[in-house]
Amino acid sequence: MFLALGAAAGCSSITEAHPLQDFQWIAVDNPDDVHEGIDAAVFSGDIDLLGQIRTPSLCFNLTADYDRSGSDLTVHVTAKSTNSSNCTKTPGGFQYTALLRGLGRGSYTLHVIHTVSGGAETSYSKALEIQ
């Protein structure tokens, strides 16, 4: 079974590259602990991304999409309401991490766009060099 899973993963990585990997997020209960923004660093040829996004409540799910145009890398983080009836209206936010892999050497500009459903977009940019 392990061999079959390894072979399937190998086939998909050959046919299609997915630089945005390991997108994970956790809720931050106290709104005073949410420092909206991003930071990114190059580590072992990958770009490690850390961000925080404010939301009107903790009843949101986060998703991330990736796009590349030359040396411009864009990660779009979207917070969508779960529309849960058990939700309080206490503000909060989320902290997230992600990896961008397989980009190759070069100078890049990372653009991260935060969108909270029903609100305006906020964008951040950072220049990075992969050597």
N, C-alpha and C positions, 0 to 999 in steps of 0.2 A: 504494500500500500504506500509506503514512504517513497519508493521508487516511482510509482505512478504520479504522485503529487509533484515530485521534483521534475519529472519530465513535462508535466502540464505547465508548471511555472516557467520552465525554460522556453517552451514554445511561445508563450505570451510575451515574454520579455524580448524575444528576437523580433517578433512581428510589430510590436508597438511599445514605445518607451513612455513611461509615466514618471516624469521627474518629481512631481509632488507626491511625497510618501509620508506615511506615519502621522497623518493629521489627527491630533488628539486634543480634547478640551475638557476642562473641569469648571464647575460653577464656583464663583467667588461670592459668598453670602453677604459680606459687608461692603456696601457701595463705596465706603471710604478707602477700601483696600484695592479698588480697581483703578489702575493708572493706564488709561486708554493710550494705546500706541503700540509700536513694534520695536524689536531689536533683532538684528541678524548678524551672524558671523560665519566665516568660512572655517570649516574643520574637516581635515582629511579629504579635501576636494568636494565636499558637500556644503550647501548653505543650510545652516540651522536657523530656524525662524521661531521667535517667541513673541506673542502678542497678547494684548488684553483689549476687550471690547465691553462697553457699558450697555446694559439692556434695562428696559423699564421694569422687568421682573425676572425671576429665575426660570420662568416657563418658556424657554427658548431652546432650540437645537441649532448647532452650528454646522455649516457645510463649507467646503472650500473648493474652488475651481482654480485652474492654472492656465495661463496663456503665455506664449513667447513670441516676440517679434524682434528678431536679431538679438541684440544684447539687452533688450528690455524684457524683464521677467515680471509678470503680473500675477499675484495671488489675490483672489476675491473671496473674502470671508463673509458669509451671509448668516445672520441670526434670524431664524424664522420662529414665530410664535407657535407653541404647541396647542394653543387654544384650550388648555386644560381648565375644567371647571373648578379644580382644586387649587388654583393658582392664587397666591396673594399678590397684591400690587406693590410689594416692597421692591424698590430698585436693587439691582445687583449687577452682575456681569460675569464674564468668563475669561479664563486664561487658556491660551492654546499654544501648541507647538506643532511644527511641521519640518520636514526635511525636503530639500530640493537636491536631487541626485543626478549624476550622469551628465552634467552640463559641459564639462571640458574646461580647459584653461581659457582665461580671458577676463576682460572687465565687463561687469554687468551692473545694471541698475535694477534693483528690486523695488517694485511698486506693490504695495498692499492696500487693498480697498476694503473698508469695513462698511457693510450695509446691515442695518437693523430694520426688519420689516416695518413699513409705515414711517420710516425716517429717512433723513438725508445720508448720502455717502460721505465717508471721511477717508482721505487717502494719505499715505505715508510713502516716502521713498528713501532708499539707502543705496549708495554706491559700494560695490564689493568687487574684489579681485580674487580670482581662483588661479593659483600658481601651480 
